[in-house]
Amino acid sequence: MSEPMREEELKREAQKRRTIPEQSWAYLVDRGYVEEALERPFDEEMVEHIIKEFDALNAAFSVARNRAAPEGRTKEIPGTAPPRPEEAGRAAAFEEYLAYAANFDRDLHRFRDRVLGNRLLTSE
């Protein structure tokens, strides 16, 4: 069994496979995913674990980035067919789930208290 990989080594190895921004790495550290990876028995398992968690994080945020445009406008990607009704329904359900899950995030609540004075943003 190999000697446990330090965080810097894990980050360097993961960066060889994915470009992981500093903010994303900090999020992975805060959520304990880096610590979980460092507890894995083999270096390759450590890297695979952190890559899997980063990919999940990236996928979750790409859903938020790719949401529909404001009313009256639609995002169309050339050469793609519009989503089938069941796909659109699945995407809407997943987006709703992410919003629901965000309500249980301590960091979100701290942000609302500190920056927003515990008020929600309006659509404007």
LUMLUM-746861 format. One record per residue (C-alpha): residue in three letters; x, y, z. Coordinates in Angstrom, 2 decimals. Layout:
N
<r><type>ALA</type><px>X</px><py>Y</py><pz>Z</pz></r>
...
//
This chain:
124
<r><type>MET</type><px>0.00</px><py>0.00</py><pz>0.00</pz></r>
<r><type>SER</type><px>1.34</px><py>3.45</py><pz>-0.85</pz></r>
<r><type>GLU</type><px>1.98</px><py>6.23</py><pz>1.63</pz></r>
<r><type>PRO</type><px>-1.02</px><py>8.58</py><pz>1.98</pz></r>
<r><type>MET</type><px>-1.04</px><py>11.39</py><pz>-0.56</pz></r>
<r><type>ARG</type><px>-0.95</px><py>14.89</py><pz>0.86</pz></r>
<r><type>GLU</type><px>-3.55</px><py>17.43</py><pz>-0.22</pz></r>
<r><type>GLU</type><px>-1.15</px><py>19.32</py><pz>-2.51</pz></r>
<r><type>GLU</type><px>-0.21</px><py>16.11</py><pz>-4.30</pz></r>
<r><type>LEU</type><px>-3.87</px><py>15.14</py><pz>-4.63</pz></r>
<r><type>LYS</type><px>-4.67</px><py>18.55</py><pz>-6.10</pz></r>
<r><type>ARG</type><px>-1.74</px><py>18.37</py><pz>-8.53</pz></r>
<r><type>GLU</type><px>-2.77</px><py>14.90</py><pz>-9.72</pz></r>
<r><type>ALA</type><px>-6.43</px><py>15.90</py><pz>-10.05</pz></r>
<r><type>GLN</type><px>-5.42</px><py>19.02</py><pz>-12.02</pz></r>
<r><type>LYS</type><px>-3.76</px><py>16.75</py><pz>-14.59</pz></r>
<r><type>ARG</type><px>-7.22</px><py>15.38</py><pz>-15.44</pz></r>
<r><type>ARG</type><px>-9.50</px><py>18.36</py><pz>-14.84</pz></r>
<r><type>THR</type><px>-9.07</px><py>22.10</py><pz>-14.54</pz></r>
<r><type>ILE</type><px>-10.32</px><py>22.66</py><pz>-11.02</pz></r>
<r><type>PRO</type><px>-10.68</px><py>26.36</py><pz>-10.12</pz></r>
<r><type>GLU</type><px>-9.51</px><py>27.48</py><pz>-6.67</pz></r>
<r><type>GLN</type><px>-13.10</px><py>28.21</py><pz>-5.60</pz></r>
<r><type>SER</type><px>-14.17</px><py>24.70</py><pz>-6.52</pz></r>
<r><type>TRP</type><px>-11.19</px><py>23.18</py><pz>-4.69</pz></r>
<r><type>ALA</type><px>-12.04</px><py>25.26</py><pz>-1.59</pz></r>
<r><type>TYR</type><px>-15.63</px><py>24.00</py><pz>-1.81</pz></r>
<r><type>LEU</type><px>-14.42</px><py>20.39</py><pz>-2.04</pz></r>
<r><type>VAL</type><px>-12.20</px><py>20.97</py><pz>1.02</pz></r>
<r><type>ASP</type><px>-15.04</px><py>22.65</py><pz>2.99</pz></r>
<r><type>ARG</type><px>-17.46</px><py>19.82</py><pz>2.21</pz></r>
<r><type>GLY</type><px>-14.94</px><py>17.20</py><pz>3.37</pz></r>
<r><type>TYR</type><px>-14.49</px><py>15.55</py><pz>-0.04</pz></r>
<r><type>VAL</type><px>-10.73</px><py>16.15</py><pz>-0.04</pz></r>
<r><type>GLU</type><px>-10.45</px><py>14.61</py><pz>3.43</pz></r>
<r><type>GLU</type><px>-12.53</px><py>11.64</py><pz>2.25</pz></r>
<r><type>ALA</type><px>-10.25</px><py>11.22</py><pz>-0.75</pz></r>
<r><type>LEU</type><px>-7.14</px><py>11.33</py><pz>1.43</pz></r>
<r><type>GLU</type><px>-8.56</px><py>8.49</py><pz>3.53</pz></r>
<r><type>ARG</type><px>-8.66</px><py>6.19</py><pz>0.48</pz></r>
<r><type>PRO</type><px>-6.09</px><py>3.38</py><pz>0.50</pz></r>
<r><type>PHE</type><px>-4.48</px><py>3.98</py><pz>-2.91</pz></r>
<r><type>ASP</type><px>-3.38</px><py>7.14</py><pz>-4.67</pz></r>
<r><type>GLU</type><px>-5.43</px><py>6.33</py><pz>-7.78</pz></r>
<r><type>GLU</type><px>-8.58</px><py>5.84</py><pz>-5.69</pz></r>
<r><type>MET</type><px>-7.97</px><py>9.22</py><pz>-4.06</pz></r>
<r><type>VAL</type><px>-7.72</px><py>10.98</py><pz>-7.39</pz></r>
<r><type>GLU</type><px>-10.76</px><py>9.16</py><pz>-8.79</pz></r>
<r><type>HIS</type><px>-12.82</px><py>10.08</py><pz>-5.72</pz></r>
<r><type>ILE</type><px>-12.01</px><py>13.80</py><pz>-5.92</pz></r>
<r><type>ILE</type><px>-12.56</px><py>13.85</py><pz>-9.70</pz></r>
<r><type>LYS</type><px>-15.97</px><py>12.18</py><pz>-9.22</pz></r>
<r><type>GLU</type><px>-16.96</px><py>14.78</py><pz>-6.61</pz></r>
<r><type>PHE</type><px>-15.72</px><py>17.66</py><pz>-8.78</pz></r>
<r><type>ASP</type><px>-17.64</px><py>16.34</py><pz>-11.79</pz></r>
<r><type>ALA</type><px>-20.81</px><py>16.13</py><pz>-9.68</pz></r>
<r><type>LEU</type><px>-20.28</px><py>19.70</py><pz>-8.46</pz></r>
<r><type>ASN</type><px>-19.60</px><py>20.91</py><pz>-11.98</pz></r>
<r><type>ALA</type><px>-22.71</px><py>19.16</py><pz>-13.32</pz></r>
<r><type>ALA</type><px>-24.90</px><py>20.67</py><pz>-10.60</pz></r>
<r><type>PHE</type><px>-23.70</px><py>24.18</py><pz>-11.34</pz></r>
<r><type>SER</type><px>-23.93</px><py>23.74</py><pz>-15.11</pz></r>
<r><type>VAL</type><px>-27.67</px><py>23.08</py><pz>-14.67</pz></r>
<r><type>ALA</type><px>-27.98</px><py>26.44</py><pz>-12.91</pz></r>
<r><type>ARG</type><px>-25.89</px><py>28.20</py><pz>-15.59</pz></r>
<r><type>ASN</type><px>-27.89</px><py>26.65</py><pz>-18.43</pz></r>
<r><type>ARG</type><px>-31.35</px><py>27.50</py><pz>-17.13</pz></r>
<r><type>ALA</type><px>-33.85</px><py>28.97</py><pz>-19.54</pz></r>
<r><type>ALA</type><px>-33.40</px><py>32.58</py><pz>-20.60</pz></r>
<r><type>PRO</type><px>-35.77</px><py>35.26</py><pz>-19.28</pz></r>
<r><type>GLU</type><px>-39.39</px><py>35.12</py><pz>-20.44</pz></r>
<r><type>GLY</type><px>-39.92</px><py>35.65</py><pz>-24.13</pz></r>
<r><type>ARG</type><px>-36.44</px><py>34.46</py><pz>-25.05</pz></r>
<r><type>THR</type><px>-35.17</px><py>30.94</py><pz>-25.44</pz></r>
<r><type>LYS</type><px>-31.66</px><py>29.59</py><pz>-25.62</pz></r>
<r><type>GLU</type><px>-31.16</px><py>27.62</py><pz>-28.78</pz></r>
<r><type>ILE</type><px>-28.01</px><py>25.70</py><pz>-29.47</pz></r>
<r><type>PRO</type><px>-27.44</px><py>25.33</py><pz>-33.20</pz></r>
<r><type>GLY</type><px>-27.80</px><py>21.75</py><pz>-34.40</pz></r>
<r><type>THR</type><px>-29.74</px><py>20.51</py><pz>-31.39</pz></r>
<r><type>ALA</type><px>-33.35</px><py>19.52</py><pz>-31.14</pz></r>
<r><type>PRO</type><px>-35.53</px><py>21.08</py><pz>-28.45</pz></r>
<r><type>PRO</type><px>-35.88</px><py>18.88</py><pz>-25.36</pz></r>
<r><type>ARG</type><px>-38.71</px><py>16.40</py><pz>-25.25</pz></r>
<r><type>PRO</type><px>-41.43</px><py>17.20</py><pz>-22.68</pz></r>
<r><type>GLU</type><px>-40.20</px><py>14.49</py><pz>-20.30</pz></r>
<r><type>GLU</type><px>-36.63</px><py>15.85</py><pz>-20.49</pz></r>
<r><type>ALA</type><px>-37.83</px><py>19.38</py><pz>-19.77</pz></r>
<r><type>GLY</type><px>-39.88</px><py>18.05</py><pz>-16.86</pz></r>
<r><type>ARG</type><px>-36.89</px><py>16.16</py><pz>-15.48</pz></r>
<r><type>ALA</type><px>-34.70</px><py>19.25</py><pz>-15.76</pz></r>
<r><type>ALA</type><px>-37.32</px><py>21.38</py><pz>-14.00</pz></r>
<r><type>ALA</type><px>-37.67</px><py>18.80</py><pz>-11.22</pz></r>
<r><type>PHE</type><px>-33.89</px><py>18.65</py><pz>-10.76</pz></r>
<r><type>GLU</type><px>-33.68</px><py>22.44</py><pz>-10.65</pz></r>
<r><type>GLU</type><px>-36.42</px><py>22.50</py><pz>-8.03</pz></r>
<r><type>TYR</type><px>-34.57</px><py>19.85</py><pz>-6.01</pz></r>
<r><type>LEU</type><px>-31.35</px><py>21.90</py><pz>-6.11</pz></r>
<r><type>ALA</type><px>-33.23</px><py>24.96</py><pz>-4.86</pz></r>
<r><type>TYR</type><px>-34.78</px><py>22.85</py><pz>-2.08</pz></r>
<r><type>ALA</type><px>-31.41</px><py>21.37</py><pz>-1.10</pz></r>
<r><type>ALA</type><px>-29.81</px><py>24.83</py><pz>-1.06</pz></r>
<r><type>ASN</type><px>-32.22</px><py>25.86</py><pz>1.69</pz></r>
<r><type>PHE</type><px>-30.43</px><py>23.45</py><pz>4.02</pz></r>
<r><type>ASP</type><px>-26.97</px><py>24.87</py><pz>3.26</pz></r>
<r><type>ARG</type><px>-25.44</px><py>26.62</py><pz>6.29</pz></r>
<r><type>ASP</type><px>-23.25</px><py>28.79</py><pz>4.08</pz></r>
<r><type>LEU</type><px>-26.29</px><py>30.01</py><pz>2.15</pz></r>
<r><type>HIS</type><px>-28.03</px><py>30.99</py><pz>5.37</pz></r>
<r><type>ARG</type><px>-24.92</px><py>32.82</py><pz>6.62</pz></r>
<r><type>PHE</type><px>-24.69</px><py>34.66</py><pz>3.29</pz></r>
<r><type>ARG</type><px>-28.34</px><py>35.68</py><pz>3.46</pz></r>
<r><type>ASP</type><px>-27.92</px><py>36.92</py><pz>7.03</pz></r>
<r><type>ARG</type><px>-24.67</px><py>38.78</py><pz>6.38</pz></r>
<r><type>VAL</type><px>-25.13</px><py>40.20</py><pz>2.90</pz></r>
<r><type>LEU</type><px>-28.85</px><py>40.28</py><pz>2.28</pz></r>
<r><type>GLY</type><px>-30.05</px><py>40.97</py><pz>5.80</pz></r>
<r><type>ASN</type><px>-32.02</px><py>37.69</py><pz>5.53</pz></r>
<r><type>ARG</type><px>-34.12</px><py>39.11</py><pz>2.66</pz></r>
<r><type>LEU</type><px>-34.68</px><py>37.22</py><pz>-0.58</pz></r>
<r><type>LEU</type><px>-33.76</px><py>38.78</py><pz>-3.88</pz></r>
<r><type>THR</type><px>-36.57</px><py>40.01</py><pz>-6.08</pz></r>
<r><type>SER</type><px>-36.84</px><py>39.17</py><pz>-9.77</pz></r>
<r><type>GLU</type><px>-35.71</px><py>42.71</py><pz>-10.61</pz></r>
//
